[in-house]
Amino acid sequence: MRERRKLQRLRALKAGTISLSHARGIICRVRNMSPAGACLKVTSQIGIPGNFVLLISYNKFSRACHVIWRSETKLGVQFVSSERSA
C-alpha cells in the first residue's frame, strides 16, 4: 500500500474520547499520531460523525478532527487545526 501521509506518524497507545457533545463521548484508543492526524481504534463505528473533537486527558490534548477513512474498528483522522481547541 502506498503511503500518502505528509508527516510520519509515531506509534502511540493512549486513551482518548471522541467528543460528540458536552455530555456524550465515545471511548477510543489512539494507535498512532502526527501533528497532522491520528489513527483511532474504536469498538464500533455506529454514531461516529465525520467531524468531532478528539480529547486525550493524559496530556490535555484537544483537536477538531475530520474523518479521512474508516474500517470496521479504526478511523483515520486529519486534525482540522494545528491550534488546540478549547
N, C-alpha and C positions, 0 to 999 in steps of 0.2 A: 504494500500500500504506500502511496506517495505521501510524504509529509508536506502539509500545506501551512503549518503554523509559521508565523513570522518570528516568534520568540520561543526558545526552548522551554518546555515545562519541566519543573522539578517535581520529583515524587513527593507525595505528602500523604499523611493519614490523619486527618483532622476531622473532628465532629463539627458539623455545620447545620444551619437551619435555612431552609428556603422560606423566606418570609412572604406570606400572602396578605397579611393584614396585621394590625397591632395585636390581635388576639389569636391568630392562627399561624401555624408554621408546619413544615414538613421536615423531619429529621433526615439528614443526608451525611455522607462521608465524602470528604474532599480527597480524591485519589492523586491528582497532580495539579500543579498550578503554575502560572507565569504572571507577569504584570498585565497581560492581555486577556487571560481567561483561565478556565479550570475544567476538570473532569469531575463530575459528581456522581456518586453511586447512591441509588435510591431503591426502596423496596418495590415501588410501583410508580408508573408514570401518571396514573389517574389523578386528576386535579392539579397537575403542574402546568401553569400557563407558559406562554412564550417569553414573558418578561417578568422578572421578580427581583427581589433583593436577597443576596446571599449574606448570611451572618455567620461569623466564626467568633464565638465568645472568647476562646483561648487567647487570641491576640487582638481582640476588639476590632476585627475586620468587618467592614460593611461595604458591599459594592452592588450597584444595579447591574443586572445581567440580562443578556438576550440569548435564548437557546439557539445554537447553531446546528446541532444534531442530537438525535435521540436513539437509544436502543431500549430493549426491554427494562433494563435496570441501571442504565447510565445516561447522563446528559453531558454534552459538551457545550459550555457557555462562554460567551465573549463578554468581558466587562464593558459596559456602556460608557463609563467614565473612569479615568485614572484617579480621579479625586475620590476621597472617602465620602460615602453618603452619610447623612446624619441619621 
